[in-house]
Amino acid sequence: MEFTDIAMASMSMSAAKLQVSASMAVAKSAMETQEVAAAQLLEMLPSPPGLGQFVDVRA
């Protein structure tokens, strides 16, 4: 294995690492956006009246 082969392999691995890092950053951003959207949708849902006020203890 020559020096140029080692250098090419190193550059290739570095580029792959950068690509994975960028993909993970985009995925994280998308997940955060979806989390905010889901929280907003949950806030929009009306809560039923009297929810949690009574407990049915009869079996």
Summary of the structure (lengths in Angstrom):
residues: 59
radius of gyration: 26.1
end to end distance: 77.6
largest distance: 81.1
contacts: 87
relative contact order: 0.06
helix: 71%
strand: 0%
